[in-house]
Amino acid sequence: MQAIPISGPGLAKELMAIFPNAIDRHPPIANFIPETKKP
C-alpha cells in the first residue's frame, strides 16, 4: 500500500475511493467533503 498525501479535499476523495459508503455509515465525515455536504 502506497502512502496517500494528506491534503484536505484530496484526502476526502481518497477516502471516498476507499470507503464509498463511509458517509452513509458515519454522517459527520460529510463535513470534510464539501462536494457531498448535506444541509
ZALOKOL-379479 format. One record per atom (N, C-alpha, C): residue in one letter; chain; x, y, z. Coordinates in Angstrom, 3 decimals. Layout:
N
<site><residuo>A</residuo><cadena>A</cadena><xx>X</xx><yy>Y</yy><zz>Z</zz></site>
...
END
This chain:
39
<site><residuo>M</residuo><cadena>A</cadena><xx>0.845</xx><yy>-1.200</yy><zz>0.000</zz></site>
<site><residuo>M</residuo><cadena>A</cadena><xx>0.000</xx><yy>0.000</yy><zz>0.000</zz></site>
<site><residuo>M</residuo><cadena>A</cadena><xx>0.876</xx><yy>1.244</yy><zz>0.000</zz></site>
<site><residuo>Q</residuo><cadena>A</cadena><xx>0.642</xx><yy>2.120</yy><zz>-0.958</zz></site>
<site><residuo>Q</residuo><cadena>A</cadena><xx>1.456</xx><yy>3.329</yy><zz>-1.036</zz></site>
<site><residuo>Q</residuo><cadena>A</cadena><xx>0.880</xx><yy>4.428</yy><zz>-0.152</zz></site>
<site><residuo>A</residuo><cadena>A</cadena><xx>1.749</xx><yy>5.335</yy><zz>0.262</zz></site>
<site><residuo>A</residuo><cadena>A</cadena><xx>1.314</xx><yy>6.429</yy><zz>1.130</zz></site>
<site><residuo>A</residuo><cadena>A</cadena><xx>0.414</xx><yy>7.393</yy><zz>0.364</zz></site>
<site><residuo>I</residuo><cadena>A</cadena><xx>-0.587</xx><yy>7.903</yy><zz>1.066</zz></site>
<site><residuo>I</residuo><cadena>A</cadena><xx>-1.508</xx><yy>8.866</yy><zz>0.453</zz></site>
<site><residuo>I</residuo><cadena>A</cadena><xx>-1.247</xx><yy>10.245</yy><zz>1.053</zz></site>
<site><residuo>P</residuo><cadena>A</cadena><xx>-0.921</xx><yy>11.229</yy><zz>0.204</zz></site>
<site><residuo>P</residuo><cadena>A</cadena><xx>-0.664</xx><yy>12.593</yy><zz>0.689</zz></site>
<site><residuo>P</residuo><cadena>A</cadena><xx>-1.859</xx><yy>13.115</yy><zz>1.483</zz></site>
<site><residuo>I</residuo><cadena>A</cadena><xx>-1.590</xx><yy>13.698</yy><zz>2.654</zz></site>
<site><residuo>I</residuo><cadena>A</cadena><xx>-2.682</xx><yy>14.217</yy><zz>3.467</zz></site>
<site><residuo>I</residuo><cadena>A</cadena><xx>-2.985</xx><yy>15.650</yy><zz>3.053</zz></site>
<site><residuo>S</residuo><cadena>A</cadena><xx>-4.040</xx><yy>15.815</yy><zz>2.265</zz></site>
<site><residuo>S</residuo><cadena>A</cadena><xx>-4.449</xx><yy>17.157</yy><zz>1.851</zz></site>
<site><residuo>S</residuo><cadena>A</cadena><xx>-5.964</xx><yy>17.205</yy><zz>1.844</zz></site>
<site><residuo>G</residuo><cadena>A</cadena><xx>-6.538</xx><yy>18.085</yy><zz>2.629</zz></site>
<site><residuo>G</residuo><cadena>A</cadena><xx>-7.989</xx><yy>18.219</yy><zz>2.792</zz></site>
<site><residuo>G</residuo><cadena>A</cadena><xx>-8.834</xx><yy>17.532</yy><zz>1.741</zz></site>
<site><residuo>P</residuo><cadena>A</cadena><xx>-9.172</xx><yy>18.243</yy><zz>0.657</zz></site>
<site><residuo>P</residuo><cadena>A</cadena><xx>-10.047</xx><yy>17.695</yy><zz>-0.392</zz></site>
<site><residuo>P</residuo><cadena>A</cadena><xx>-9.481</xx><yy>16.419</yy><zz>-1.012</zz></site>
<site><residuo>G</residuo><cadena>A</cadena><xx>-8.170</xx><yy>16.383</yy><zz>-1.212</zz></site>
<site><residuo>G</residuo><cadena>A</cadena><xx>-7.540</xx><yy>15.200</yy><zz>-1.796</zz></site>
<site><residuo>G</residuo><cadena>A</cadena><xx>-7.760</xx><yy>13.984</yy><zz>-0.922</zz></site>
<site><residuo>L</residuo><cadena>A</cadena><xx>-7.567</xx><yy>14.167</yy><zz>0.385</zz></site>
<site><residuo>L</residuo><cadena>A</cadena><xx>-7.755</xx><yy>13.064</yy><zz>1.326</zz></site>
<site><residuo>L</residuo><cadena>A</cadena><xx>-9.204</xx><yy>12.606</yy><zz>1.304</zz></site>
<site><residuo>A</residuo><cadena>A</cadena><xx>-10.119</xx><yy>13.560</yy><zz>1.271</zz></site>
<site><residuo>A</residuo><cadena>A</cadena><xx>-11.544</xx><yy>13.231</yy><zz>1.243</zz></site>
<site><residuo>A</residuo><cadena>A</cadena><xx>-11.866</xx><yy>12.383</yy><zz>0.015</zz></site>
<site><residuo>K</residuo><cadena>A</cadena><xx>-11.292</xx><yy>12.757</yy><zz>-1.133</zz></site>
<site><residuo>K</residuo><cadena>A</cadena><xx>-11.540</xx><yy>11.998</yy><zz>-2.364</zz></site>
<site><residuo>K</residuo><cadena>A</cadena><xx>-10.961</xx><yy>10.591</yy><zz>-2.249</zz></site>
<site><residuo>E</residuo><cadena>A</cadena><xx>-9.783</xx><yy>10.487</yy><zz>-1.636</zz></site>
<site><residuo>E</residuo><cadena>A</cadena><xx>-9.175</xx><yy>9.170</yy><zz>-1.438</zz></site>
<site><residuo>E</residuo><cadena>A</cadena><xx>-10.054</xx><yy>8.318</yy><zz>-0.537</zz></site>
<site><residuo>L</residuo><cadena>A</cadena><xx>-10.579</xx><yy>8.934</yy><zz>0.523</zz></site>
<site><residuo>L</residuo><cadena>A</cadena><xx>-11.443</xx><yy>8.198</yy><zz>1.446</zz></site>
<site><residuo>L</residuo><cadena>A</cadena><xx>-12.693</xx><yy>7.720</yy><zz>0.723</zz></site>
<site><residuo>M</residuo><cadena>A</cadena><xx>-13.234</xx><yy>8.561</yy><zz>-0.162</zz></site>
<site><residuo>M</residuo><cadena>A</cadena><xx>-14.426</xx><yy>8.179</yy><zz>-0.917</zz></site>
<site><residuo>M</residuo><cadena>A</cadena><xx>-14.112</xx><yy>7.002</yy><zz>-1.826</zz></site>
<site><residuo>A</residuo><cadena>A</cadena><xx>-12.885</xx><yy>6.994</yy><zz>-2.374</zz></site>
<site><residuo>A</residuo><cadena>A</cadena><xx>-12.486</xx><yy>5.907</yy><zz>-3.263</zz></site>
<site><residuo>A</residuo><cadena>A</cadena><xx>-12.306</xx><yy>4.602</yy><zz>-2.479</zz></site>
<site><residuo>I</residuo><cadena>A</cadena><xx>-11.784</xx><yy>4.743</yy><zz>-1.252</zz></site>
<site><residuo>I</residuo><cadena>A</cadena><xx>-11.523</xx><yy>3.561</yy><zz>-0.431</zz></site>
<site><residuo>I</residuo><cadena>A</cadena><xx>-12.766</xx><yy>3.120</yy><zz>0.329</zz></site>
<site><residuo>F</residuo><cadena>A</cadena><xx>-13.482</xx><yy>4.105</yy><zz>0.881</zz></site>
<site><residuo>F</residuo><cadena>A</cadena><xx>-14.693</xx><yy>3.799</yy><zz>1.652</zz></site>
<site><residuo>F</residuo><cadena>A</cadena><xx>-15.900</xx><yy>4.524</yy><zz>1.065</zz></site>
<site><residuo>P</residuo><cadena>A</cadena><xx>-16.423</xx><yy>4.038</yy><zz>-0.062</zz></site>
<site><residuo>P</residuo><cadena>A</cadena><xx>-17.532</xx><yy>4.707</yy><zz>-0.754</zz></site>
<site><residuo>P</residuo><cadena>A</cadena><xx>-18.783</xx><yy>4.832</yy><zz>0.104</zz></site>
<site><residuo>N</residuo><cadena>A</cadena><xx>-18.904</xx><yy>3.993</yy><zz>1.123</zz></site>
<site><residuo>N</residuo><cadena>A</cadena><xx>-20.103</xx><yy>4.033</yy><zz>1.961</zz></site>
<site><residuo>N</residuo><cadena>A</cadena><xx>-19.844</xx><yy>4.711</yy><zz>3.302</zz></site>
<site><residuo>A</residuo><cadena>A</cadena><xx>-18.667</xx><yy>5.314</yy><zz>3.432</zz></site>
<site><residuo>A</residuo><cadena>A</cadena><xx>-18.285</xx><yy>5.915</yy><zz>4.714</zz></site>
<site><residuo>A</residuo><cadena>A</cadena><xx>-19.293</xx><yy>6.971</yy><zz>5.173</zz></site>
<site><residuo>I</residuo><cadena>A</cadena><xx>-19.763</xx><yy>7.798</yy><zz>4.222</zz></site>
<site><residuo>I</residuo><cadena>A</cadena><xx>-20.704</xx><yy>8.868</yy><zz>4.583</zz></site>
<site><residuo>I</residuo><cadena>A</cadena><xx>-22.010</xx><yy>8.287</yy><zz>5.111</zz></site>
<site><residuo>D</residuo><cadena>A</cadena><xx>-22.475</xx><yy>7.211</yy><zz>4.488</zz></site>
<site><residuo>D</residuo><cadena>A</cadena><xx>-23.722</xx><yy>6.593</yy><zz>4.933</zz></site>
<site><residuo>D</residuo><cadena>A</cadena><xx>-23.560</xx><yy>6.019</yy><zz>6.338</zz></site>
<site><residuo>R</residuo><cadena>A</cadena><xx>-22.382</xx><yy>5.490</yy><zz>6.623</zz></site>
<site><residuo>R</residuo><cadena>A</cadena><xx>-22.135</xx><yy>4.868</yy><zz>7.923</zz></site>
<site><residuo>R</residuo><cadena>A</cadena><xx>-21.825</xx><yy>5.910</yy><zz>8.992</zz></site>
<site><residuo>H</residuo><cadena>A</cadena><xx>-21.080</xx><yy>6.954</yy><zz>8.581</zz></site>
<site><residuo>H</residuo><cadena>A</cadena><xx>-20.661</xx><yy>7.983</yy><zz>9.531</zz></site>
<site><residuo>H</residuo><cadena>A</cadena><xx>-20.947</xx><yy>9.372</yy><zz>8.965</zz></site>
<site><residuo>P</residuo><cadena>A</cadena><xx>-22.173</xx><yy>9.850</yy><zz>9.081</zz></site>
<site><residuo>P</residuo><cadena>A</cadena><xx>-22.595</xx><yy>11.146</yy><zz>8.535</zz></site>
<site><residuo>P</residuo><cadena>A</cadena><xx>-21.631</xx><yy>12.299</yy><zz>8.814</zz></site>
<site><residuo>P</residuo><cadena>A</cadena><xx>-21.028</xx><yy>12.391</yy><zz>10.011</zz></site>
<site><residuo>P</residuo><cadena>A</cadena><xx>-20.138</xx><yy>13.519</yy><zz>10.312</zz></site>
<site><residuo>P</residuo><cadena>A</cadena><xx>-18.991</xx><yy>13.683</yy><zz>9.321</zz></site>
<site><residuo>I</residuo><cadena>A</cadena><xx>-18.565</xx><yy>12.585</yy><zz>8.680</zz></site>
<site><residuo>I</residuo><cadena>A</cadena><xx>-17.450</xx><yy>12.682</yy><zz>7.730</zz></site>
<site><residuo>I</residuo><cadena>A</cadena><xx>-17.807</xx><yy>13.602</yy><zz>6.568</zz></site>
<site><residuo>A</residuo><cadena>A</cadena><xx>-19.106</xx><yy>13.769</yy><zz>6.295</zz></site>
<site><residuo>A</residuo><cadena>A</cadena><xx>-19.553</xx><yy>14.628</yy><zz>5.204</zz></site>
<site><residuo>A</residuo><cadena>A</cadena><xx>-19.067</xx><yy>16.061</yy><zz>5.400</zz></site>
<site><residuo>N</residuo><cadena>A</cadena><xx>-18.816</xx><yy>16.437</yy><zz>6.651</zz></site>
<site><residuo>N</residuo><cadena>A</cadena><xx>-18.339</xx><yy>17.787</yy><zz>6.933</zz></site>
<site><residuo>N</residuo><cadena>A</cadena><xx>-16.991</xx><yy>18.058</yy><zz>6.278</zz></site>
<site><residuo>F</residuo><cadena>A</cadena><xx>-16.240</xx><yy>16.985</yy><zz>5.984</zz></site>
<site><residuo>F</residuo><cadena>A</cadena><xx>-14.922</xx><yy>17.141</yy><zz>5.385</zz></site>
<site><residuo>F</residuo><cadena>A</cadena><xx>-14.967</xx><yy>17.003</yy><zz>3.871</zz></site>
<site><residuo>I</residuo><cadena>A</cadena><xx>-16.175</xx><yy>16.764</yy><zz>3.338</zz></site>
<site><residuo>I</residuo><cadena>A</cadena><xx>-16.315</xx><yy>16.584</yy><zz>1.895</zz></site>
<site><residuo>I</residuo><cadena>A</cadena><xx>-17.360</xx><yy>17.558</yy><zz>1.355</zz></site>
<site><residuo>P</residuo><cadena>A</cadena><xx>-16.925</xx><yy>18.797</yy><zz>1.026</zz></site>
<site><residuo>P</residuo><cadena>A</cadena><xx>-17.837</xx><yy>19.854</yy><zz>0.566</zz></site>
<site><residuo>P</residuo><cadena>A</cadena><xx>-18.739</xx><yy>19.410</yy><zz>-0.579</zz></site>
<site><residuo>E</residuo><cadena>A</cadena><xx>-18.199</xx><yy>18.585</yy><zz>-1.501</zz></site>
<site><residuo>E</residuo><cadena>A</cadena><xx>-18.988</xx><yy>18.162</yy><zz>-2.657</zz></site>
<site><residuo>E</residuo><cadena>A</cadena><xx>-20.225</xx><yy>17.382</yy><zz>-2.242</zz></site>
<site><residuo>T</residuo><cadena>A</cadena><xx>-20.151</xx><yy>16.729</yy><zz>-1.075</zz></site>
<site><residuo>T</residuo><cadena>A</cadena><xx>-21.272</xx><yy>15.894</yy><zz>-0.674</zz></site>
<site><residuo>T</residuo><cadena>A</cadena><xx>-21.926</xx><yy>16.389</yy><zz>0.613</zz></site>
<site><residuo>K</residuo><cadena>A</cadena><xx>-21.517</xx><yy>17.584</yy><zz>1.065</zz></site>
<site><residuo>K</residuo><cadena>A</cadena><xx>-22.091</xx><yy>18.118</yy><zz>2.310</zz></site>
<site><residuo>K</residuo><cadena>A</cadena><xx>-23.595</xx><yy>18.307</yy><zz>2.145</zz></site>
<site><residuo>K</residuo><cadena>A</cadena><xx>-24.347</xx><yy>17.854</yy><zz>3.153</zz></site>
<site><residuo>K</residuo><cadena>A</cadena><xx>-25.799</xx><yy>17.984</yy><zz>3.095</zz></site>
<site><residuo>K</residuo><cadena>A</cadena><xx>-26.265</xx><yy>19.087</yy><zz>4.041</zz></site>
<site><residuo>P</residuo><cadena>A</cadena><xx>-27.345</xx><yy>19.780</yy><zz>3.717</zz></site>
<site><residuo>P</residuo><cadena>A</cadena><xx>-27.865</xx><yy>20.877</yy><zz>4.535</zz></site>
<site><residuo>P</residuo><cadena>A</cadena><xx>-28.294</xx><yy>20.412</yy><zz>5.921</zz></site>
END
